[in-house]
Amino acid sequence: MWRQVSYSQFPIAPSPAFPTGYTAKRPIVQVDLLTGTDRFSCFGIVDSGADLCTFPLSFALQLGLDPLTARSATSSGLGSTNVPTYYWDIKIDLQGIITFNVYAGFTEGLEAWGLGLLGQSGFFDRFPISFDYRKDKFEIFIP
Amino acid sequence: MASTIQPIDLGTLLKDLPPGAWVALSRDGVGTRVLSYSADLKKAIEQAKAMGEAHPVIIRVPESSGALLL
């Protein structure tokens, strides 16, 4: 079934480039990260430009995961390159609709954002997704 | 046919909170509200738990109100 989600809207302050400011629409969903009996509730941006599903490192620490025992690699984003990222097999609960396994990364590179990226491997490879920016909606197909 | 996933108006919820603060939200869907916020993630969670929310939803107020480029 297709599940429709409204974009989250954020007011962007005026600047020399955008004198009246504007409203940014971001495709964000609430998710729970699960490891064993531990649960951490957060948000993720549905991001087709992200290779993997990745979250702030502090979320892993709240789940009791220890980076010293994790498999690691580097990752890069705007303004940061080769940031250590630690990977674990976790489950993601999408608002009680479906729970699925994900090999997810956790990195300090996302601390400033305080939310995760639901990327290609683990999310887009699992669910068809349709964006309709002009109607302020996006849809996720959940079998 | 599509059903709807509950939207949360994050822009409104976060707009008056200090940039960079960790925010703990209630899980009650419509009318989701800010339970606590702190510069320290652990404190924000503990305060929300003290208010009876076992699994608050966590987000951070953006440091900048500028564009987000992924």
N, CA and C atoms of all chains as a GROMACS GRO file, in nm:
protein
  639
    1MET      N    1   0.084  -0.120   0.000
    1MET     CA    2   0.000   0.000   0.000
    1MET      C    3   0.088   0.126   0.000
    2TRP      N    4   0.048   0.222  -0.080
    2TRP     CA    5   0.121   0.350  -0.079
    2TRP      C    6   0.083   0.429   0.046
    3ARG      N    7   0.182   0.479   0.116
    3ARG     CA    8   0.162   0.560   0.236
    3ARG      C    9   0.206   0.703   0.205
    4GLN      N   10   0.113   0.794   0.220
    4GLN     CA   11   0.140   0.933   0.184
    4GLN      C   12   0.192   1.010   0.305
    5VAL      N   13   0.294   1.091   0.283
    5VAL     CA   14   0.353   1.172   0.390
    5VAL      C   15   0.364   1.316   0.343
    6SER      N   16   0.332   1.408   0.430
    6SER     CA   17   0.351   1.550   0.397
    6SER      C   18   0.496   1.588   0.420
    7TYR      N   19   0.548   1.674   0.335
    7TYR     CA   20   0.680   1.730   0.360
    7TYR      C   21   0.678   1.811   0.489
    8SER      N   22   0.787   1.808   0.564
    8SER     CA   23   0.802   1.898   0.678
    8SER      C   24   0.851   2.032   0.625
    9GLN      N   25   0.793   2.137   0.674
    9GLN     CA   26   0.824   2.270   0.621
    9GLN      C   27   0.904   2.349   0.724
   10PHE      N   28   1.014   2.409   0.677
   10PHE     CA   29   1.102   2.485   0.763
   10PHE      C   30   1.119   2.626   0.706
   11PRO      N   31   1.092   2.729   0.786
   11PRO     CA   32   1.115   2.865   0.738
   11PRO      C   33   1.265   2.895   0.732
   12ILE      N   34   1.309   2.945   0.619
   12ILE     CA   35   1.450   2.981   0.602
   12ILE      C   36   1.462   3.132   0.613
   13ALA      N   37   1.551   3.176   0.700
   13ALA     CA   38   1.563   3.319   0.730
   13ALA      C   39   1.610   3.397   0.608
   14PRO      N   40   1.570   3.525   0.601
   14PRO     CA   41   1.620   3.610   0.492
   14PRO      C   42   1.772   3.619   0.492
   15SER      N   43   1.827   3.635   0.375
   15SER     CA   44   1.972   3.649   0.358
   15SER      C   45   1.993   3.734   0.233
   16PRO      N   46   2.116   3.780   0.210
   16PRO     CA   47   2.139   3.857   0.087
   16PRO      C   48   2.096   3.781  -0.038
   17ALA      N   49   2.115   3.651  -0.038
   17ALA     CA   50   2.076   3.573  -0.156
   17ALA      C   51   1.926   3.554  -0.168
   18PHE      N   52   1.858   3.550  -0.051
   18PHE     CA   53   1.712   3.529  -0.049
   18PHE      C   54   1.652   3.634   0.045
   19PRO      N   55   1.635   3.757  -0.004
   19PRO     CA   56   1.598   3.869   0.084
   19PRO      C   57   1.468   3.850   0.160
   20THR      N   58   1.377   3.771   0.108
   20THR     CA   59   1.251   3.751   0.182
   20THR      C   60   1.246   3.615   0.251
   21GLY      N   61   1.357   3.544   0.246
   21GLY     CA   62   1.356   3.409   0.299
   21GLY      C   63   1.270   3.318   0.213
   22TYR      N   64   1.255   3.194   0.256
   22TYR     CA   65   1.168   3.102   0.183
   22TYR      C   66   1.135   2.985   0.274
   23THR      N   67   1.049   2.899   0.229
   23THR     CA   68   1.014   2.780   0.306
   23THR      C   69   1.078   2.657   0.240
   24ALA      N   70   1.157   2.586   0.319
   24ALA     CA   71   1.218   2.463   0.269
   24ALA      C   72   1.126   2.346   0.302
   25LYS      N   73   1.103   2.261   0.205
   25LYS     CA   74   1.020   2.142   0.228
   25LYS      C   75   1.112   2.020   0.228
   26ARG      N   76   1.111   1.946   0.337
   26ARG     CA   77   1.203   1.833   0.352
   26ARG      C   78   1.124   1.704   0.377
   27PRO      N   79   1.159   1.598   0.304
   27PRO     CA   80   1.086   1.470   0.320
   27PRO      C   81   1.135   1.393   0.442
   28ILE      N   82   1.071   1.416   0.553
   28ILE     CA   83   1.115   1.362   0.681
   28ILE      C   84   1.009   1.267   0.737
   29VAL      N   85   1.054   1.153   0.789
   29VAL     CA   86   0.963   1.061   0.857
   29VAL      C   87   1.019   1.025   0.994
   30GLN      N   88   0.930   0.993   1.083
   30GLN     CA   89   0.972   0.951   1.216
   30GLN      C   90   0.996   0.801   1.213
   31VAL      N   91   1.107   0.759   1.270
   31VAL     CA   92   1.142   0.617   1.276
   31VAL      C   93   1.195   0.583   1.414
   32ASP      N   94   1.188   0.456   1.448
   32ASP     CA   95   1.251   0.406   1.570
   32ASP      C   96   1.365   0.313   1.529
   33LEU      N   97   1.479   0.331   1.593
   33LEU     CA   98   1.593   0.242   1.572
   33LEU      C   99   1.591   0.136   1.682
   34LEU      N  100   1.606   0.010   1.643
   34LEU     CA  101   1.595  -0.099   1.739
   34LEU      C  102   1.720  -0.184   1.740
   35THR      N  103   1.768  -0.214   1.861
   35THR     CA  104   1.875  -0.312   1.878
   35THR      C  105   1.838  -0.398   1.996
   36GLY      N  106   1.812  -0.526   1.973
   36GLY     CA  107   1.768  -0.610   2.084
   36GLY      C  108   1.642  -0.553   2.145
   37THR      N  109   1.649  -0.520   2.275
   37THR     CA  110   1.531  -0.464   2.341
   37THR      C  111   1.537  -0.312   2.350
   38ASP      N  112   1.645  -0.252   2.300
   38ASP     CA  113   1.658  -0.106   2.307
   38ASP      C  114   1.593  -0.038   2.187
   39ARG      N  115   1.538   0.079   2.213
   39ARG     CA  116   1.467   0.154   2.110
   39ARG      C  117   1.507   0.301   2.120
   40PHE      N  118   1.534   0.364   2.006
   40PHE     CA  119   1.563   0.507   2.003
   40PHE      C  120   1.478   0.569   1.894
   41SER      N  121   1.400   0.670   1.931
   41SER     CA  122   1.306   0.731   1.838
   41SER      C  123   1.365   0.860   1.783
   42CYS      N  124   1.357   0.876   1.652
   42CYS     CA  125   1.421   0.992   1.588
   42CYS      C  126   1.352   1.020   1.455
   43PHE      N  127   1.415   1.103   1.375
   43PHE     CA  128   1.363   1.134   1.242
   43PHE      C  129   1.469   1.101   1.137
   44GLY      N  130   1.423   1.074   1.017
   44GLY     CA  131   1.515   1.052   0.906
   44GLY      C  132   1.465   1.126   0.782
   45ILE      N  133   1.561   1.182   0.707
   45ILE     CA  134   1.527   1.244   0.580
   45ILE      C  135   1.534   1.136   0.472
   46VAL      N  136   1.430   1.124   0.394
   46VAL     CA  137   1.430   1.030   0.283
   46VAL      C  138   1.519   1.091   0.174
   47ASP      N  139   1.639   1.033   0.156
   47ASP     CA  140   1.744   1.099   0.079
   47ASP      C  141   1.802   1.006  -0.028
   48SER      N  142   1.754   1.024  -0.150
   48SER     CA  143   1.802   0.938  -0.258
   48SER      C  144   1.948   0.964  -0.292
   49GLY      N  145   2.004   1.073  -0.240
   49GLY     CA  146   2.144   1.102  -0.266
   49GLY      C  147   2.239   1.038  -0.167
   50ALA      N  148   2.185   0.975  -0.065
   50ALA     CA  149   2.269   0.908   0.035
   50ALA      C  150   2.288   0.762  -0.005
   51ASP      N  151   2.411   0.715  -0.002
   51ASP     CA  152   2.437   0.576  -0.040
   51ASP      C  153   2.372   0.479   0.058
   52LEU      N  154   2.372   0.516   0.186
   52LEU     CA  155   2.335   0.423   0.292
   52LEU      C  156   2.244   0.492   0.393
   53CYS      N  157   2.186   0.414   0.481
   53CYS     CA  158   2.111   0.472   0.593
   53CYS      C  159   2.211   0.505   0.704
   54THR      N  160   2.211   0.629   0.745
   54THR     CA  161   2.312   0.677   0.839
   54THR      C  162   2.249   0.770   0.941
   55PHE      N  163   2.300   0.765   1.065
   55PHE     CA  164   2.242   0.841   1.176
   55PHE      C  165   2.355   0.903   1.259
   56PRO      N  166   2.321   1.001   1.341
   56PRO     CA  167   2.422   1.058   1.430
   56PRO      C  168   2.482   0.952   1.523
   57LEU      N  169   2.609   0.965   1.551
   57LEU     CA  170   2.677   0.866   1.635
   57LEU      C  171   2.617   0.862   1.776
   58SER      N  172   2.570   0.975   1.825
   58SER     CA  173   2.514   0.977   1.961
   58SER      C  174   2.391   0.887   1.972
   59PHE      N  175   2.322   0.862   1.861
   59PHE     CA  176   2.207   0.773   1.865
   59PHE      C  177   2.254   0.630   1.895
   60ALA      N  178   2.367   0.592   1.836
   60ALA     CA  179   2.422   0.459   1.862
   60ALA      C  180   2.459   0.444   2.009
   61LEU      N  181   2.518   0.550   2.064
   61LEU     CA  182   2.559   0.543   2.204
   61LEU      C  183   2.436   0.528   2.294
   62GLN      N  184   2.328   0.595   2.260
   62GLN     CA  185   2.205   0.582   2.338
   62GLN      C  186   2.147   0.441   2.328
   63LEU      N  187   2.178   0.372   2.219
   63LEU     CA  188   2.132   0.234   2.202
   63LEU      C  189   2.226   0.134   2.267
   64GLY      N  190   2.331   0.186   2.330
   64GLY     CA  191   2.426   0.098   2.397
   64GLY      C  192   2.527   0.034   2.305
   65LEU      N  193   2.540   0.087   2.185
   65LEU     CA  194   2.637   0.032   2.090
   65LEU      C  195   2.774   0.095   2.114
   66ASP      N  196   2.877   0.014   2.103
   66ASP     CA  197   3.013   0.060   2.133
   66ASP      C  198   3.095   0.070   2.004
   67PRO      N  199   3.133   0.193   1.965
   67PRO     CA  200   3.209   0.209   1.840
   67PRO      C  201   3.339   0.128   1.838
   68LEU      N  202   3.392   0.101   1.954
   68LEU     CA  203   3.519   0.027   1.958
   68LEU      C  204   3.501  -0.116   1.906
   69THR      N  205   3.380  -0.165   1.909
   69THR     CA  206   3.355  -0.303   1.864
   69THR      C  207   3.289  -0.307   1.726
   70ALA      N  208   3.272  -0.189   1.664
   70ALA     CA  209   3.198  -0.184   1.538
   70ALA      C  210   3.291  -0.196   1.418
   71ARG      N  211   3.232  -0.234   1.304
   71ARG     CA  212   3.302  -0.225   1.178
   71ARG      C  213   3.294  -0.080   1.132
   72SER      N  214   3.402  -0.027   1.078
   72SER     CA  215   3.401   0.115   1.044
   72SER      C  216   3.448   0.138   0.902
   73ALA      N  217   3.410   0.254   0.852
   73ALA     CA  218   3.455   0.301   0.720
   73ALA      C  219   3.447   0.452   0.725
   74THR      N  220   3.494   0.519   0.624
   74THR     CA  221   3.479   0.664   0.620
   74THR      C  222   3.365   0.699   0.526
   75SER      N  223   3.307   0.816   0.552
   75SER     CA  224   3.203   0.866   0.464
   75SER      C  225   3.222   1.017   0.448
   76SER      N  226   3.155   1.072   0.348
   76SER     CA  227   3.172   1.213   0.317
   76SER      C  228   3.037   1.276   0.284
   77GLY      N  229   3.026   1.404   0.319
   77GLY     CA  230   2.908   1.482   0.283
   77GLY      C  231   2.951   1.624   0.259
   78LEU      N  232   2.853   1.710   0.242
   78LEU     CA  233   2.887   1.849   0.217
   78LEU      C  234   2.966   1.904   0.335
   79GLY      N  235   3.085   1.957   0.310
   79GLY     CA  236   3.164   2.018   0.414
   79GLY      C  237   3.244   1.922   0.499
   80SER      N  238   3.232   1.794   0.473
   80SER     CA  239   3.312   1.698   0.550
   80SER      C  240   3.350   1.581   0.461
   81THR      N  241   3.473   1.537   0.478
   81THR     CA  242   3.518   1.421   0.401
   81THR      C  243   3.589   1.324   0.496
   82ASN      N  244   3.580   1.197   0.462
   82ASN     CA  245   3.649   1.093   0.537
   82ASN      C  246   3.618   1.096   0.687
   83VAL      N  247   3.492   1.110   0.718
   83VAL     CA  248   3.450   1.106   0.858
   83VAL      C  249   3.427   0.961   0.899
   84PRO      N  250   3.486   0.918   1.011
   84PRO     CA  251   3.465   0.779   1.054
   84PRO      C  252   3.316   0.750   1.074
   85THR      N  253   3.275   0.637   1.025
   85THR     CA  254   3.134   0.596   1.037
   85THR      C  255   3.132   0.450   1.081
   86TYR      N  256   3.050   0.421   1.180
   86TYR     CA  257   3.048   0.289   1.243
   86TYR      C  258   2.918   0.218   1.207
   87TYR      N  259   2.930   0.091   1.175
   87TYR     CA  260   2.815   0.018   1.120
   87TYR      C  261   2.771  -0.098   1.210
   88TRP      N  262   2.641  -0.108   1.220
   88TRP     CA  263   2.580  -0.219   1.292
   88TRP      C  264   2.457  -0.268   1.216
   89ASP      N  265   2.422  -0.392   1.238
   89ASP     CA  266   2.294  -0.443   1.192
   89ASP      C  267   2.188  -0.403   1.294
   90ILE      N  268   2.094  -0.322   1.251
   90ILE     CA  269   1.986  -0.280   1.341
   90ILE      C  270   1.852  -0.306   1.271
   91LYS      N  271   1.745  -0.277   1.341
   91LYS     CA  272   1.612  -0.277   1.279
   91LYS      C  273   1.557  -0.135   1.284
   92ILE      N  274   1.479  -0.102   1.184
   92ILE     CA  275   1.408   0.026   1.183
   92ILE      C  276   1.258  -0.002   1.185
   93ASP      N  277   1.190   0.062   1.278
   93ASP     CA  278   1.044   0.052   1.290
   93ASP      C  279   0.986   0.180   1.231
   94LEU      N  280   0.914   0.165   1.120
   94LEU     CA  281   0.853   0.281   1.054
   94LEU      C  282   0.711   0.300   1.108
   95GLN      N  283   0.703   0.369   1.218
   95GLN     CA  284   0.576   0.409   1.279
   95GLN      C  285   0.479   0.293   1.300
   96GLY      N  286   0.534   0.178   1.335
   96GLY     CA  287   0.449   0.063   1.364
   96GLY      C  288   0.390  -0.004   1.242
   97ILE      N  289   0.423   0.048   1.124
   97ILE     CA  290   0.368  -0.007   1.000
   97ILE      C  291   0.450  -0.127   0.955
   98ILE      N  292   0.581  -0.112   0.964
   98ILE     CA  293   0.670  -0.219   0.922
   98ILE      C  294   0.803  -0.204   0.997
   99THR      N  295   0.864  -0.316   1.028
   99THR     CA  296   0.998  -0.318   1.088
   99THR      C  297   1.089  -0.396   0.995
  100PHE      N  298   1.206  -0.340   0.965
  100PHE     CA  299   1.294  -0.405   0.868
  100PHE      C  300   1.439  -0.394   0.914
  101ASN      N  301   1.520  -0.489   0.865
  101ASN     CA  302   1.662  -0.493   0.900
  101ASN      C  303   1.741  -0.395   0.812
  102VAL      N  304   1.835  -0.328   0.873
  102VAL     CA  305   1.920  -0.234   0.800
  102VAL      C  306   2.063  -0.244   0.853
  103TYR      N  307   2.159  -0.244   0.762
  103TYR     CA  308   2.299  -0.229   0.801
  103TYR      C  309   2.324  -0.078   0.800
  104ALA      N  310   2.319  -0.018   0.920
  104ALA     CA  311   2.315   0.128   0.928
  104ALA      C  312   2.447   0.184   0.980
  105GLY      N  313   2.481   0.302   0.931
  105GLY     CA  314   2.600   0.371   0.976
  105GLY      C  315   2.564   0.476   1.081
  106PHE      N  316   2.662   0.505   1.166
  106PHE     CA  317   2.646   0.609   1.267
  106PHE      C  318   2.773   0.694   1.267
  107THR      N  319   2.757   0.825   1.256
  107THR     CA  320   2.874   0.910   1.238
  107THR      C  321   2.859   1.044   1.308
  108GLU      N  322   2.972   1.097   1.354
  108GLU     CA  323   2.970   1.232   1.412
  108GLU      C  324   2.935   1.336   1.307
  109GLY      N  325   2.951   1.301   1.182
  109GLY     CA  326   2.921   1.395   1.074
  109GLY      C  327   2.774   1.437   1.069
  110LEU      N  328   2.686   1.363   1.137
  110LEU     CA  329   2.544   1.400   1.138
  110LEU      C  330   2.498   1.458   1.271
  111GLU      N  331   2.593   1.476   1.364
  111GLU     CA  332   2.554   1.528   1.496
  111GLU      C  333   2.488   1.665   1.487
  112ALA      N  334   2.542   1.752   1.403
  112ALA     CA  335   2.488   1.888   1.395
  112ALA      C  336   2.345   1.888   1.341
  113TRP      N  337   2.311   1.788   1.264
  113TRP     CA  338   2.175   1.782   1.207
  113TRP      C  339   2.078   1.719   1.305
  114GLY      N  340   2.126   1.619   1.379
  114GLY     CA  341   2.039   1.555   1.476
  114GLY      C  342   1.929   1.471   1.416
  115LEU      N  343   1.948   1.430   1.292
  115LEU     CA  344   1.854   1.335   1.231
  115LEU      C  345   1.929   1.247   1.133
  116GLY      N  346   1.862   1.142   1.090
  116GLY     CA  347   1.928   1.044   1.005
  116GLY      C  348   1.899   1.064   0.858
  117LEU      N  349   1.970   0.986   0.778
  117LEU     CA  350   1.946   0.982   0.634
  117LEU      C  351   1.895   0.842   0.600
  118LEU      N  352   1.780   0.836   0.536
  118LEU     CA  353   1.727   0.708   0.488
  118LEU      C  354   1.765   0.699   0.342
  119GLY      N  355   1.873   0.627   0.315
  119GLY     CA  356   1.935   0.631   0.183
  119GLY      C  357   1.906   0.510   0.097
  120GLN      N  358   1.988   0.496  -0.006
  120GLN     CA  359   1.962   0.397  -0.111
  120GLN      C  360   1.964   0.254  -0.057
  121SER      N  361   2.079   0.216   0.004
  121SER     CA  362   2.089   0.081   0.057
  121SER      C  363   2.017   0.075   0.192
  122GLY      N  364   1.915  -0.004   0.200
  122GLY     CA  365   1.841  -0.019   0.324
  122GLY      C  366   1.704   0.046   0.320
  123PHE      N  367   1.687   0.147   0.234
  123PHE     CA  368   1.555   0.212   0.228
  123PHE      C  369   1.503   0.217   0.086
  124PHE      N  370   1.578   0.283  -0.004
  124PHE     CA  371   1.531   0.292  -0.143
  124PHE      C  372   1.535   0.157  -0.212
  125ASP      N  373   1.625   0.069  -0.168
  125ASP     CA  374   1.629  -0.064  -0.230
  125ASP      C  375   1.518  -0.155  -0.175
  126ARG      N  376   1.445  -0.105  -0.078
  126ARG     CA  377   1.341  -0.185  -0.016
  126ARG      C  378   1.200  -0.134  -0.050
  127PHE      N  379   1.188  -0.002  -0.060
  127PHE     CA  380   1.057   0.057  -0.081
  127PHE      C  381   1.055   0.147  -0.205
  128PRO      N  382   0.960   0.129  -0.298
  128PRO     CA  383   0.940   0.229  -0.402
  128PRO      C  384   0.896   0.360  -0.336
  129ILE      N  385   0.949   0.470  -0.384
  129ILE     CA  386   0.919   0.601  -0.326
  129ILE      C  387   0.890   0.700  -0.437
  130SER      N  388   0.788   0.780  -0.416
  130SER     CA  389   0.746   0.877  -0.518
  130SER      C  390   0.737   1.015  -0.453
  131PHE      N  391   0.802   1.112  -0.515
  131PHE     CA  392   0.800   1.248  -0.462
  131PHE      C  393   0.710   1.335  -0.549
  132ASP      N  394   0.623   1.412  -0.484
  132ASP     CA  395   0.542   1.511  -0.557
  132ASP      C  396   0.556   1.644  -0.483
  133TYR      N  397   0.663   1.712  -0.514
  133TYR     CA  398   0.698   1.835  -0.443
  133TYR      C  399   0.588   1.939  -0.456
  134ARG      N  400   0.530   1.948  -0.573
  134ARG     CA  401   0.431   2.054  -0.596
  134ARG      C  402   0.303   2.030  -0.515
  135LYS      N  403   0.278   1.905  -0.479
  135LYS     CA  404   0.160   1.876  -0.396
  135LYS      C  405   0.196   1.861  -0.248
  136ASP      N  406   0.321   1.894  -0.216
  136ASP     CA  407   0.367   1.888  -0.076
  136ASP      C  408   0.359   1.747  -0.017
  137LYS      N  409   0.367   1.645  -0.103
  137LYS     CA  410   0.353   1.507  -0.054
  137LYS      C  411   0.462   1.418  -0.113
  138PHE      N  412   0.498   1.317  -0.039
  138PHE     CA  413   0.572   1.207  -0.099
  138PHE      C  414   0.507   1.078  -0.050
  139GLU      N  415   0.534   0.970  -0.123
  139GLU     CA  416   0.468   0.844  -0.090
  139GLU      C  417   0.571   0.732  -0.082
  140ILE      N  418   0.549   0.644   0.013
  140ILE     CA  419   0.634   0.526   0.032
  140ILE      C  420   0.545   0.404   0.013
  141PHE      N  421   0.588   0.312  -0.073
  141PHE     CA  422   0.509   0.190  -0.092
  141PHE      C  423   0.558   0.084   0.007
  142ILE      N  424   0.467   0.047   0.096
  142ILE     CA  425   0.501  -0.052   0.198
  142ILE      C  426   0.415  -0.175   0.174
  143PRO      N  427   0.478  -0.288   0.139
  143PRO     CA  428   0.398  -0.407   0.106
  143PRO      C  429   0.316  -0.456   0.225
  144MET      N  430  -0.452   0.351  -0.422
  144MET     CA  431  -0.505   0.418  -0.303
  144MET      C  432  -0.393   0.430  -0.200
  145ALA      N  433  -0.388   0.545  -0.133
  145ALA     CA  434  -0.282   0.566  -0.035
  145ALA      C  435  -0.342   0.599   0.101
  146SER      N  436  -0.277   0.547   0.206
  146SER     CA  437  -0.313   0.592   0.340
  146SER      C  438  -0.208   0.695   0.382
  147THR      N  439  -0.230   0.758   0.492
  147THR     CA  440  -0.145   0.869   0.531
  147THR      C  441  -0.062   0.834   0.653
  148ILE      N  442   0.068   0.867   0.647
  148ILE     CA  443   0.153   0.858   0.764
  148ILE      C  444   0.142   0.992   0.837
  149GLN      N  445   0.127   0.984   0.967
  149GLN     CA  446   0.102   1.103   1.047
  149GLN      C  447   0.211   1.209   1.027
  150PRO      N  448   0.176   1.327   0.977
  150PRO     CA  449   0.276   1.432   0.963
  150PRO      C  450   0.304   1.499   1.097
  151ILE      N  451   0.424   1.548   1.114
  151ILE     CA  452   0.460   1.624   1.233
  151ILE      C  453   0.518   1.757   1.185
  152ASP      N  454   0.463   1.865   1.235
  152ASP     CA  455   0.502   1.997   1.187
  152ASP      C  456   0.630   2.041   1.259
  153LEU      N  457   0.742   1.987   1.213
  153LEU     CA  458   0.869   2.014   1.281
  153LEU      C  459   0.908   2.161   1.275
  154GLY      N  460   0.882   2.226   1.163
  154GLY     CA  461   0.920   2.366   1.150
  154GLY      C  462   0.857   2.451   1.260
  155THR      N  463   0.731   2.427   1.288
  155THR     CA  464   0.662   2.504   1.392
  155THR      C  465   0.710   2.462   1.531
  156LEU      N  466   0.727   2.332   1.551
  156LEU     CA  467   0.767   2.284   1.684
  156LEU      C  468   0.904   2.337   1.725
  157LEU      N  469   0.994   2.352   1.628
  157LEU     CA  470   1.132   2.386   1.661
  157LEU      C  471   1.162   2.535   1.652
  158LYS      N  472   1.071   2.613   1.600
  158LYS     CA  473   1.108   2.748   1.557
  158LYS      C  474   1.150   2.841   1.671
  159ASP      N  475   1.099   2.821   1.792
  159ASP     CA  476   1.135   2.911   1.901
  159ASP      C  477   1.238   2.852   1.996
  160LEU      N  478   1.296   2.740   1.960
  160LEU     CA  479   1.392   2.674   2.049
  160LEU      C  480   1.535   2.715   2.012
  161PRO      N  481   1.627   2.706   2.108
  161PRO     CA  482   1.764   2.753   2.082
  161PRO      C  483   1.834   2.668   1.975
  162PRO      N  484   1.900   2.732   1.882
  162PRO     CA  485   1.974   2.657   1.780
  162PRO      C  486   2.074   2.560   1.844
  163GLY      N  487   2.077   2.440   1.792
  163GLY     CA  488   2.170   2.339   1.843
  163GLY      C  489   2.114   2.256   1.957
  164ALA      N  490   1.999   2.295   2.011
  164ALA     CA  491   1.943   2.218   2.124
  164ALA      C  492   1.891   2.083   2.078
  165TRP      N  493   1.911   1.982   2.163
  165TRP     CA  494   1.846   1.853   2.143
  165TRP      C  495   1.705   1.863   2.200
  166VAL      N  496   1.610   1.813   2.125
  166VAL     CA  497   1.469   1.829   2.163
  166VAL      C  498   1.405   1.691   2.175
  167ALA      N  499   1.330   1.672   2.283
  167ALA     CA  500   1.255   1.547   2.304
  167ALA      C  501   1.108   1.577   2.284
  168LEU      N  502   1.047   1.506   2.191
  168LEU     CA  503   0.906   1.527   2.157
  168LEU      C  504   0.822   1.412   2.210
  169SER      N  505   0.697   1.442   2.237
  169SER     CA  506   0.603   1.338   2.275
  169SER      C  507   0.571   1.254   2.152
  170ARG      N  508   0.510   1.138   2.175
  170ARG     CA  509   0.481   1.046   2.064
  170ARG      C  510   0.332   1.041   2.034
  171ASP      N  511   0.260   1.147   2.067
  171ASP     CA  512   0.115   1.138   2.055
  171ASP      C  513   0.062   1.184   1.920
  172GLY      N  514   0.145   1.187   1.820
  172GLY     CA  515   0.095   1.215   1.684
  172GLY      C  516   0.040   1.356   1.672
  173VAL      N  517  -0.086   1.366   1.638
  173VAL     CA  518  -0.148   1.498   1.626
  173VAL      C  519  -0.127   1.573   1.757
  174GLY      N  520  -0.078   1.694   1.749
  174GLY     CA  521  -0.052   1.770   1.871
  174GLY      C  522   0.078   1.730   1.937
  175THR      N  523   0.165   1.662   1.863
  175THR     CA  524   0.297   1.631   1.918
  175THR      C  525   0.356   1.757   1.980
  176ARG      N  526   0.414   1.740   2.099
  176ARG     CA  527   0.462   1.860   2.167
  176ARG      C  528   0.603   1.841   2.218
  177VAL      N  529   0.667   1.954   2.245
  177VAL     CA  530   0.802   1.952   2.299
  177VAL      C  531   0.793   1.920   2.448
  178LEU      N  532   0.860   1.812   2.490
  178LEU     CA  533   0.862   1.778   2.632
  178LEU      C  534   0.980   1.843   2.702
  179SER      N  535   1.093   1.846   2.636
  179SER     CA  536   1.213   1.902   2.698
  179SER      C  537   1.313   1.934   2.590
  180TYR      N  538   1.408   2.017   2.625
  180TYR     CA  539   1.522   2.042   2.534
  180TYR      C  540   1.643   2.081   2.617
  181SER      N  541   1.759   2.052   2.560
  181SER     CA  542   1.884   2.076   2.632
  181SER      C  543   1.999   2.076   2.532
  182ALA      N  544   2.108   2.139   2.570
  182ALA     CA  545   2.228   2.129   2.488
  182ALA      C  546   2.286   1.989   2.495
  183ASP      N  547   2.244   1.915   2.597
  183ASP     CA  548   2.295   1.780   2.619
  183ASP      C  549   2.186   1.677   2.585
  184LEU      N  550   2.216   1.588   2.492
  184LEU     CA  551   2.116   1.491   2.447
  184LEU      C  552   2.062   1.408   2.562
  185LYS      N  553   2.155   1.359   2.646
  185LYS     CA  554   2.114   1.272   2.756
  185LYS      C  555   2.018   1.343   2.851
  186LYS      N  556   2.045   1.471   2.877
  186LYS     CA  557   1.957   1.547   2.968
  186LYS      C  558   1.819   1.563   2.908
  187ALA      N  559   1.814   1.592   2.780
  187ALA     CA  560   1.683   1.608   2.714
  187ALA      C  561   1.602   1.480   2.726
  188ILE      N  562   1.668   1.366   2.706
  188ILE     CA  563   1.598   1.237   2.716
  188ILE      C  564   1.553   1.210   2.859
  189GLU      N  565   1.644   1.234   2.954
  189GLU     CA  566   1.609   1.207   3.094
  189GLU      C  567   1.491   1.291   3.140
  190GLN      N  568   1.490   1.418   3.099
  190GLN     CA  569   1.379   1.506   3.139
  190GLN      C  570   1.247   1.457   3.079
  191ALA      N  571   1.252   1.412   2.954
  191ALA     CA  572   1.130   1.362   2.891
  191ALA      C  573   1.082   1.234   2.959
  192LYS      N  574   1.176   1.148   2.994
  192LYS     CA  575   1.139   1.024   3.064
  192LYS      C  576   1.078   1.055   3.200
  193ALA      N  577   1.132   1.158   3.266
  193ALA     CA  578   1.078   1.198   3.397
  193ALA      C  579   0.935   1.248   3.383
  194MET      N  580   0.900   1.292   3.263
  194MET     CA  581   0.762   1.340   3.238
  194MET      C  582   0.672   1.227   3.191
  195GLY      N  583   0.727   1.104   3.190
  195GLY     CA  584   0.643   0.988   3.161
  195GLY      C  585   0.652   0.936   3.019
  196GLU      N  586   0.739   0.996   2.935
  196GLU     CA  587   0.752   0.949   2.797
  196GLU      C  588   0.871   0.853   2.789
  197ALA      N  589   0.842   0.725   2.779
  197ALA     CA  590   0.949   0.624   2.782
  197ALA      C  591   1.040   0.633   2.661
  198HIS      N  592   0.983   0.666   2.546
  198HIS     CA  593   1.063   0.673   2.422
  198HIS      C  594   1.034   0.804   2.350
  199PRO      N  595   1.086   0.915   2.402
  199PRO     CA  596   1.065   1.042   2.333
  199PRO      C  597   1.130   1.040   2.195
  200VAL      N  598   1.073   1.118   2.106
  200VAL     CA  599   1.129   1.128   1.971
  200VAL      C  600   1.230   1.244   1.971
  201ILE      N  601   1.351   1.214   1.927
  201ILE     CA  602   1.461   1.308   1.940
  201ILE      C  603   1.494   1.375   1.806
  202ILE      N  604   1.515   1.504   1.813
  202ILE     CA  605   1.564   1.579   1.697
  202ILE      C  606   1.646   1.695   1.749
  203ARG      N  607   1.727   1.754   1.662
  203ARG     CA  608   1.807   1.868   1.702
  203ARG      C  609   1.763   1.991   1.627
  204VAL      N  610   1.760   2.105   1.696
  204VAL     CA  611   1.728   2.230   1.630
  204VAL      C  612   1.846   2.266   1.539
  205PRO      N  613   1.821   2.295   1.412
  205PRO     CA  614   1.934   2.330   1.325
  205PRO      C  615   2.014   2.448   1.379
  206GLU      N  616   2.146   2.438   1.367
  206GLU     CA  617   2.233   2.548   1.409
  206GLU      C  618   2.211   2.670   1.322
  207SER      N  619   2.179   2.644   1.198
  207SER     CA  620   2.162   2.753   1.103
  207SER      C  621   2.023   2.740   1.042
  208SER      N  622   1.962   2.854   1.013
  208SER     CA  623   1.832   2.848   0.946
  208SER      C  624   1.849   2.858   0.796
  209GLY      N  625   1.968   2.827   0.748
  209GLY     CA  626   1.993   2.832   0.604
  209GLY      C  627   1.957   2.702   0.535
  210ALA      N  628   1.989   2.695   0.408
  210ALA     CA  629   1.957   2.577   0.328
  210ALA      C  630   2.030   2.454   0.379
  211LEU      N  631   1.967   2.340   0.361
  211LEU     CA  632   2.029   2.212   0.396
  211LEU      C  633   2.061   2.140   0.265
  212LEU      N  634   2.190   2.115   0.242
  212LEU     CA  635   2.232   2.049   0.119
  212LEU      C  636   2.289   1.914   0.154
  213LEU      N  637   2.234   1.810   0.094
  213LEU     CA  638   2.279   1.673   0.127
  213LEU      C  639   2.375   1.621   0.022
   0.00000   0.00000   0.00000
